[in-house]
Amino acid sequence: MASLLDRATSIISSPKIVQGTHSSNLPSLPNLSSLPVSSRLPLYLSAGAASVGLLLFINSLRGFPNSGGTKVIPSPRETLLPRLSTDETKNLPYPPYALPGARDVDSPYGTTRVYEWGPKDGPKVLLLHGISTPSIALAGLAYKLVEKGCRVMLFDLFSRGHSSGPSPATNSYSSALYTSQILLVLQSSPLSWTSTSPFTIVGYSLGGAIAADFTSYFTASISHLILIAPGGLIRTTHITWKSRFLYSTSGLLPEWMIHSLVARRLWTGPNTARSIEPEGDVEAQKEPESEKKGGLRSHAVYLSPQLNLLPTCPNSTVGNVVDWQIQHHRGFVPAFVSTIRFAPIHNQHHRWRIIGEKMKIGGIPLKKVNVILGENDPIIVAEEVAEDVKEVLGEDYVQVQVLKGAGHELAIDKVDEIASLVGRELGLARKAKKSKSRW
């Protein structure tokens, strides 16, 4: 674990990671070459150096978790649950102890809700959820893997579900933040997840982008990388000018207005499936069929808001859980916006290539990457991602499987197929023990 933490320190300290991929909105450094050469030159140089030092110091406060500048936005566990009765708590779309092995991990960024269960000696699998639904979206897959003998761990990303998180005003939701959260979660386990043997990461949608990014830095700790409809390589040609304008950091729109507009698109309402992106349903339906796919342009990030996530909780549908977060988690929408801006969702070919290069060199447990795509996914377009992932990783180091008839919600409603694939990759017996759960 020590070597992993040492590596983490070097990554989090990287200026490129700390500032994210959208640092163009920061003030530019003084152009000292334009200053006139005169007897006052030393004074100008001194003033310029002081300005640069102050700018770098301010920027460091924005990026580093231990700077003392982090403002944490509390989760519903802290703001809502204390006011509810036992019955009201049980009827929540996302009850506080929805899955086995619940614990809360504190950190300078906030508190992370973690679930961990399964055989202590089983192969360890870390599951990372998507951008809008918390960890319970992968509950079905987690139960199936436990049936096959795995030890699983899930957690709510910062400012989702029952996890609090840093305000985007003090910390961008970038690679550095999500990498830090994974490391915090791993070290919180009563078992060793890194020092004795490598583990498997299964990432869905945004979780797939984060999983690939994490693996590019900590490749020696990963035995299997399984990406379900992953972000990271989404082609930016699908992003409309409206989305670029809404999510830009230009400051032309006030943040409160951006949050309001995004919340409206996230809100499912009673019987509709609204967009979780700024592109409206009506506008998307006017587009030619060939233009309705991909990235932020899509009007259907979750096509089935009535999909149930927890069989023991009738209210726990995809739509209800998203709505509940909008209503009761003050950090949810700001974190969503910051994630779109700074997380490793687009243009991550350079990080993915590092994974491919390391597999080609050898000497690491990871031998290939499994990518599972939905045939009808309007967000992660199967033919595009299949082409791009083979180019960045190398055809010999990736296996792509397209599930017939599946959309973007395949990690929720194609649990059996995905669990079988994971089981085969881990060399587990095909016949799993019977379970009392519906899965």
Stockholm file with secondary structure:
# STOCKHOLM 1.0

chainA/1-439         MASLLDRATSIISSPKIVQGTHSSNLPSLPNLSSLPVSSRLPLYLSAGAASVGLLLFINSLRGFPNSGGTKVIPSPRETLLPRLSTDETKNLPYPPYALPGARDVDSPYGTTRVYEWGPKDGPKVLLLHGISTPSIALAGLAYKLVEKGCRVMLFDLFSRGHSSGPSPATNSYSSALYTSQILLVLQSSPLSWTSTSPFTIVGYSLGGAIAADFTSYFTASISHLILIAPGGLIRTTHITWKSRFLYSTSGLLPEWMIHSLVARRLWTGPNTARSIEPEGDVEAQKEPESEKKGGLRSHAVYLSPQLNLLPTCPNSTVGNVVDWQIQHHRGFVPAFVSTIRFAPIHNQHHRWRIIGEKMKIGGIPLKKVNVILGENDPIIVAEEVAEDVKEVLGEDYVQVQVLKGAGHELAIDKVDEIASLVGRELGLARKAKKSKSRW
#=GR chainA/1-439 SS CHHHHHHHHHHHTCHHHHHTTCGGGSCCCCCGGGSCCSTTHHHHHHHHHHHHHHHHHHHHHHHCTTSSCCCEECCHHHHTGGGSCHHHHHTSSSCTTCSSSEEEECCTTCCEEEEEESCTTSCEEEEECCSSSCGGGGHHHHHHHHHTTCEEEEECCTTSTTCCEECTTTSCCSHHHHHHHHHHHHHTSSSCSSSSSCEEEEEETHHHHHHHHHHHHCGGGEEEEEEESCCSSBCGGGCCHHHHHHHCSSSSSCHHHHHHHHHHHHCCTTTCCCCSSSSCHHHHHHSCGGGSCSGGGCSCSCSCTTCBSCTTCTTCBHHHHHHHHHHHCTTHHHHHHHHHHHSTTBSCHHHHHHHHHHHHHCCSSCCCEEEEEETTCSSSCHHHHHHHHHHHHCGGGEEEEEETTCCTTHHHHCHHHHHHHHHHHTTCCSSCCCCSSCC
#=GC SS_cons         CHHHHHHHHHHHTCHHHHHTTCGGGSCCCCCGGGSCCSTTHHHHHHHHHHHHHHHHHHHHHHHCTTSSCCCEECCHHHHTGGGSCHHHHHTSSSCTTCSSSEEEECCTTCCEEEEEESCTTSCEEEEECCSSSCGGGGHHHHHHHHHTTCEEEEECCTTSTTCCEECTTTSCCSHHHHHHHHHHHHHTSSSCSSSSSCEEEEEETHHHHHHHHHHHHCGGGEEEEEEESCCSSBCGGGCCHHHHHHHCSSSSSCHHHHHHHHHHHHCCTTTCCCCSSSSCHHHHHHSCGGGSCSGGGCSCSCSCTTCBSCTTCTTCBHHHHHHHHHHHCTTHHHHHHHHHHHSTTBSCHHHHHHHHHHHHHCCSSCCCEEEEEETTCSSSCHHHHHHHHHHHHCGGGEEEEEETTCCTTHHHHCHHHHHHHHHHHTTCCSSCCCCSSCC
//
